[in-house]
Amino acid sequence: MSVYSLRLRLMSLAVVWVIISLVAAALVLQYLFTINVERSAREEMTATIARLAALIVPEANPPAIRSPLADPRYDTPFGGRYWQIEAIDTQTVTRSRSMWDEGIDVPDSYEGVFHHSMPNDRHLILLTRRLQVDGPAGPRTYLVTVGQDHDPIYRATQAFARDTTRLLILLGGAILAAAYLLLLLGLGPISRMRQSIEAVHRGDAPRLEGRFPSEIEPLVDELNRLLAVRAVMTDRARARAADLAHGLKTPLAALHGIADRLRESGNTHEADLLQDLSYEMSERVDYQLKLSVLRPRTGTDNASSSLNTAVLRTLAVLKKTGRGETLHWVAELGTDYLVDIHRQDLMELVGVLMENAAKWASSRVVVQSRLADNRAILDISDDGPGIADHHSARLGERGHRLDESLPGTGLGLAIAREILALNNGDVSFTRADIGGLSVSVSLPLAR
């Protein structure tokens, strides 16, 4: 997936936003859980202070309470619940049995919640209040402190954090899966539009077809209008080329007639020259007409054509020609490879190459197909005179011929080179094992 992919960008933004949101949610939930647990602890300690205030014996010194608290943890050494009463006037202190021999230093003027660490690695959360209790000798002031171990609160918050993390990870995965599904559904019309454009490139459809969302319908309409304009301009260009070609056919036919009359009058040299020129002009007109119907290719459109079908159809036609009937044709075709070229262009390519082989063969033409480097290879060999190795690079140059013994302009192989250049193909010429020329064509497989 490209870094410029819209799907990748949207999915990346969704991932970043989900992660930020879930991390923020985890922090907020952890904070809310912690303050709620500590609020519950403060409320419980406030209630304990109220009970102690009702149980203080004002005439006792040091301070004392009339009866123990109902929670047995206050009477169990290090039981997790603690209280301490300090008489301000006498500076005497009474503690719960759970504190054993440990004391808590609380400033006389301090009131509120605070944390305290004990020497035996225990961490306490404490609440201190200043109380006045009426007694026989008048009101007395006490500093009452109650507390509990902070470790259960810490363990609860840690367990909550772990459970919340698991839940948020599952939630994040579900949200991202839903976001990906949403992207697939939301961007699906764009994929369908791309497929429609590929169908236009392949020649399977003249315009973009199908139903599209209203948001991209204007874009589809504009593309269809552009395709319509391009089709009209292409048809006009081809029609003008055809008109020009047909317009030249009559003068060329007249030139043939003039050449015949010159030959009859004994002017053989000028007649042959005039006939050769008119024949070459006819070949060039045909060449331009064939080029005008070739389909331009881009790097994004796809095509799929059967190589075996093109070879067998061409072979069936050539065997019915006068030259083809005298030749022995050998087609060694294996797997039917699908190649990335339009079927009409493939038929033109195979036809040009097999016609050339039939033209120069003495008695036999061999056609073979194979696979090499993930490309389809078509080898066409004849047992004709062949060419020298140092001439192979010039074969297929427009209008260039290496042998003038047979009629022609050399434009057939030039057309083959044009077709291969448009379709990412290659061609090479070597001496065949059967003595003549071997043409090897390489074409990419259909995607």
N, C-alpha and C positions, 0 to 999 in steps of 0.2 A: 504494500500500500504506500503510495507516494506521500511525501511530506506536504504536498500541495493538495492532498485529497480533502474534500469537504467533509466526508464521513470521518476521516481521522481527526480533523480539527474539532468537529462537534463532539466526537467521543472523548477527545482529550480534555476539552472544556468540561464535559460532564463528569469525567473522572476527578479532575481537580476540584470542581465545585462540590461533588459528593464527599470527597475526603475532607475538605475544609469544613463542610457542614457537619459531618459526623464527628470530627475531632472537637469542634466547638460544642456540639450537643453532648459529647462525653464529658467535657470539662464542666459544662453547666450542670448536668445531672449529678456529677460527682460532688460539686459544690453544694447543690441543693440537698443532696442526701446527707452530707456531712453536717450542714448547719441544722437540718431537721433532727438528726440524731443527737447533736449537742444541745439543741433546744429541749428535747425530751429529757435529757440528763439534767439540765438546769431546772426544769419544772419539777422533776422528781426530788432534786436536792432542795428546792424551795419548800416543797411539801414536808420534807424531813426537818428542815429548820423550824417550820411552824409547829410540828409535833414536839420537837425539843423545847421550844419556848413554853409550851404548855406543861412540860414535865420538869422544868427547872425548879429546884427548891431554893428560894431566895435567901433563906437564913443560913444555908449550908456554906461552909468554907473549909476546904476548897469547894468549887461548884459541884453539884450533884443533881441527879434526876430521880424522880420518884419511882420509875419503873423502866426496865429496858425496852428498847424499841422492838417492834414485832419481827423485823427482819433479822434472822439469826446470823447473817453475815457480819453484822456490827459486833457480835460477840465472838466471832471466830478470828483467830490471829491471821492477819493478811487475807481476810475473807473477801475483800473487794469493795466493802462499804465502810466509811469512816466518819467519825464526828469528833469535834474538839470544842470545849467551852472554856473560855478564859474570862475570869472576873477582872474587870478593868481596875477596880479600886484596890484589890489585894494582890493583883498580878499572879494569882494562882490559876492552874490549868488542870482540867479533867479531860481525859481522852477515852474513846471507846476501846474495848479490849482488842478489837481488830488491828489497832495501830501498834499494839505491843509496846515497845519502849521508844518508838519514834515519835517525834513531835513536829509540829508545823509552825514555822516562824511567820506570823502574820503581823504586819504593821498595825498599830492601834487605830490609825485613821483609814485603813483600807476597807472597802466594801466592794463586792462584785465577784466575777468569775476569774480564776487564774489557774495556771498549770504549775505543777510542782513535781520535781524529780526526787525520789527517795534514794537512799544510799544503796539499796539492794536492786537497782536497775528497774524500779517500778515507777511508772509515770502516772500521776494523779491529775484529775480535773476537779477543782475545788470551788465552792461558793461560800463567801463570808458575808455575814450580816451583823450589824450592831443592834442589840436588843436591850430594852429597859423592862425589867420585871419588878412589879410592886411587891414589897415584903413588909413584915412587921416594923422594920427599922426604916422604911422608906424605899424608894425605887433604887434598884442596883442595875448597872450597865454591864452587859456581857458581850463578848465578841465570839459569835458562834460560827463555826466552820464545819461544813459537811463536804464529803467528796466520795469519789469512786475511782476505780482503776480505769485508765484511759485505753488500755490494751483491747478490751472488747469492742470499744467504739472504733479503734483503728482496724481491727480485724474485720469488723462489719463493713467498714468503708472499702477495704481492700477486696473483700468478697464481692461487694456491689460493683466495684470497678471491673473486676474480672467478668462477672456476668454481663455487665453492660457492654463491655468490649466485644464479647462473643455475639451478643444480640445485634450490636451496631454493625459488626462485620457481615453478619448474615443479611441485615437490612441493606447495607451498602451493596452487597453482591446482587440482591434482588433489584435494587434501584438501577444498578448499572446494566443488568440484563434487560430490564424494562426499557432503559434508555437506548440500548443497542437495537432492541426490537423496534422501538419507535423510529430510530434512524433508518432501519431497513425499510419499514413501511413508508416513512416520509420521503426517503430518497428513491424509492422504487420507481416512481414515474420518470425520474432522470435516467435510470438504467434502461427503462423501456424506450425512452427517447433515443438513447445511444444505440440500442439495438435497431430501432427504426432507421437511424442514420446509416448504420452498417448495411442494412438491407438496400438502402438507396445506392450506397457505394458498390455493392455487389451486382446491382442491376435487377434485383428481385422486386423492387417497388419503385415507382416514379416519384413518390412523395412520402412524407411521414404519415403513418396511418395509426389509428387507435385513439382511445379516449385518454385525455390528460387532465390533470387538475386545472382549475381556472387560473391559478397563479402562473402556470407555465404555458397555458394555451396560447397567449399572445406570441410567445417566443416560437412555438411550433408553427403558428400561422405565418410569421415572418420568414421562417426557414422554408416553408412550403412555397411561399411567394418567390423567394430567392431561387429555389430549385426550379420553379416553373420558368423564371426568366432565363436561367442557365440552359434549361432544356430547349427553349425557343432559340436562343443564340446558337447553341450547338447544332440544332437542326438546320438553322439558316446557313451556318458555315459549311456543314456537310452538303446541303443542297447546292450552295454556290460552287463548292469543289466538284460536285457531280455535274452541274451545268457546264462548268468550265471543261471538265473532262469530255463530256459528250459533245461540247462545241468544238473540241479539237479533233474528235474522231473523224468528222467529215473531211476537214482539210487533210488529215493524215491519209484517209482512204484515197483522196484525190491525188496525193503525192505517190501512193502506190500505183495508181493508174498511170500517172505520168512516167514513173519508172518503167512500167511495162511497155509503154509506147516508145520510150527511148531505147529499150532493149530490142524491140522489134525493128527499130530504124537502124540498128547496128551500133548504137552508142552504149556499149555494154558497161564501160567503166563508170560513166556518169549515172547510169541506171542503177548499178550496184551501190554506188555511194549514196544516191538519193534514197534507195530502199533501206539501206542500213540506218541512215539518219531517221527516217520515218519510223522504222521498227524500234529504234532506241527511244524515240519520243513517246511511242505507244507504251513501252514498258515503264517509262517514268511516270506517265499519267496513271497507269494501273498501280504503281507503287504508292503514289500520293493518295489515291483512293483507298488503298488498303490501310495506310497510316491514319487516315481520317476517321476510321471506324474503331481504332484501338481505344481501349478504355484507360484513361489516366488513373493511376493508383496513388493512394496516400499510405502513410504508415499505420493507419488505424483501421482501414476497411479490411474485411476478410472475404475470401473466396474459397470455393472447394469444387474441384473438378476431377473426374476420373481419368487417370493417365491411360489405363488400358482401353477405355472406351474410345478415347481420341485416336489411339493407334489403330484399333481394329476398324473403326469407321473409315479412317483415311486409307487403310490398306484395302478395304472393300471397294472403294472408289477407284484407286490407282490400278487395281487388277483388271478393271474393265476398260482401261485406256489402251491405245495401241501399243505403247511402249511397255506398259505394265503387264500385258498379257504374255510377253515373251520372257519375262524374268521369273526366277524362282525366289519367292518371298519366304523368309523364315522369321517368325515372331516368337521369341523366347521371353514370354511375359510371366512373371511370378505373381506376387502379391499386388492387388490393385491399389496403388498408392493414390491418395487424394492430395492434390497439389494446390497451392495458394495462387491460383490464376483463373480468370474467367474462362468458362468453357469455350466461348467463341474464339478468344485469343489463343487458347491452347490448341484448338483445331487448326487455326491458321498457322501456328508455329510448327506443329507436327506435319501439317500438309506441305509447307515450304521445304522442310528438311527431307522428308521422304520423296518429294518430287525431285529434289536435287540429287538424291542418291539414285533414283530410278533413271535420271537423265544420264548419269555417268557410268552406271553399272554395266558390266559386260554380260553377266548372266544371273547374278545373285545379289540380294539385299537382305541383311540380317538386322533385325530390330530387337534390342534387349532392354530390360528394365531391372533396376536394382536399387538398394538403399545404401547410402554412405554419408556418414557424419550428419545423420538426421535430415538428409535431403534426398529427394528422389532423383535418380540418374537415368537418363534415357540415352542409349548408345545406338546410333544408326550407322551401319557399315556397308560398303559396297565393294565389289571386286573390280572396279574400274582402274584407270591409270593412276589415281591418287595424286598427291602433290609432294613436293620436296619439303622437308621439315622447316627450312628457313622461310618458306612462303606461308606457313600456317597462320602467322600473326596477321597477315593482310587479308585473309578470307573474311568476307562479310563487310568490307569497306564499300561504302555506297558507290556503285558504278564501276568498281574495280573487278577485273576478270584476270585470272591467271592462265586461262586457256581459251583461245579464240576458235577452236575447231568446231564447236557447236554453237548454235545461235543462242543469244541471251545477252543480258546486260549486267549480270551479277547482282541484281537488286533483290533476289529471293533471300539470300543469306543476310543481306542488310536488313530486310524486314524482320528476319528471325532475331537479329541483334537488337532491333528496336523493341520487339515484344519482350525479350529477356530483360532489357534495361528497365522497362516499365514494371516488371514483376519480380525484381530482385533475383534474377536468374543469371547463370553463367554458361558460357559455351567454350569448348576447346576442340581443336582439330588435330588429329594425329593420323599416322598410317595404320590402316586396319590390318588385322591378322590375316584376312582373306585377300589382301593385296592392294585394296583401294584406299579410299578416304574413310575415316571414322570420325563422326561428329558426336561429341558427348555433351549433353545438355543437363545442367543441374538446376532443379527447381525446389523452392522451400515447400515443406509439407503444409497442408491446410491446418489452421489452428482450431 
